[in-house]
Amino acid sequence: MENFDDICKELGKLASSSDGETKKFVKKQAKILKKKTLEVAKKRVKKDSGYYHRSIKDGKPYEFKGDFACRVYSAAPHAHLIEEGHRIVRGKNGIELGRVKGKFVFRDTANEFTEEFEENSQQMLEDLFEKNGF
């Protein structure tokens, strides 16, 4: 049973010492997701006023419910209209002329990135275990 206790202690040390590496990994994955989001946005949003594409950013890594997370978001005030769609309303009477369909840039890119993120996470864990002699 001593061997099992030693392994548990080593894993505990590994978990506490890997926070910095985990933050770096999460930030790196957020940058990859941001790049993919920009590619999709440039394909789907044809009108290039410039601000929507420039406003796509990646945030700082933070702890959320015990896990590390990092957001990719758009700081543009009209980003939700492009993402989810909106009504076309004209005139003082509020006559509705139609609806613009949403582009769903962030949703679709996040869904596509999920599998790649899982593979990258698995590789990071393997590297971390190998580095620490497991």
N, C-alpha and C positions, 0 to 999 in steps of 0.2 A: 504494500500500500504506500510505501514511502515514494516509490517511483511516480505514482499517480499524483501525490501531493506536490512533488517537485515540478511536475508538468503544469499543474494548476498555478503554482506560484510564478513560473516562467511566463505562462500565458497572461497572468495578471500584470506582470511587469511590461510585457509586450503591448498590452492594451493601453496602459497608461502612458507609455513612451511614444506611441504611434499617433497621438493627436496632431502633432505638427505635420507629419507626413500626410495624414488624412485631409487636413485643411488644404494643403498644397494640391493634393489629388482632386479634391472637389472643385477648387478654383480652376485647375487645368481642364477638367471636364466641362465646366461652365463656359470657358473660352471656346472650346470645341463646339458646344451647343450654340453659342452666339454666332460663330462663323457659319454654321449650317442654317441658322435662322435667317441670317442676312442673305444667304444664297436663295433661300425659298422666297423671302420677301421681295427680292429683286426680280424674281421670275413672275410672281403673282401680282404684285402691285406695280402696274406699268407706269402710272403717273409719278414722275420723279421730281417732286418739289424739293427733295433733299432732306427735309427735317425728319420725316418718318424713318428713313433708313439710318440717318445719323443718330437717332434717338434709341436705337436698339443697343442695350448695354448688358453687361454682366455685373452682378453685385459682389459684395464681400461674403466670404464664407461665414456662417453663423451657426449656432447650435439651436436646433428646433426639436423639441420632444426627445432629447437625448441623442439625436443624430446630427451630423453636420449637413448643411444645405447651402445652396448658392442659387440665387435667382437669375434668370435671364428675362429682361423686361424691356418695354418701350416707354420712354419718358414723354413721348408726344401726347398732347392732350386729346388728340383725335384717334389714337391707336385703337381704342376699344371699338370705334365705329368701323374701322377697316377690318378688324379681327372678327367682329360679330355681325356686321351689316347694320343698315339703318333705313329709316323711311325717307323718301324724297317728298318734302313738303314745300309748296310754293304759295306765295301770296299772303295777304293779311288774314284771309279766311281760313288758312291752314289746309288748303286743298292738297290731298295726298295724291301724288302722281305715280307712285310705285314704291319699290323697295330695292335697295342695293344688297346683293348677297354678300355674306361675309367671306373673307379670304382664309380665315383660320390658319394663319401662318404659324403662330406659336403652338397651338394645339397639335397640328399635324407634325411639326418638326419634333416636338417632345415625344410623340408616339413613335416616330421613326428612330429616335435616338435611344430609346429605352433598351433595346437589345444590345446596341454597341456599348452603352454604359455598363450593362451587366457583364459583358465580356471584359471590359477594361477594369472593372472592379475585381473580377476574379483574378485577372493577371496581377493587379496590384497586391492582392492578398498573397498570392503565390510568391511574388518577389519579396514581400515583407517577411514571410515565414522562412524563405531561403536565406535571406540576409541575417536573420536571427537564429539560424541553426535548427529549424524544425523540419 
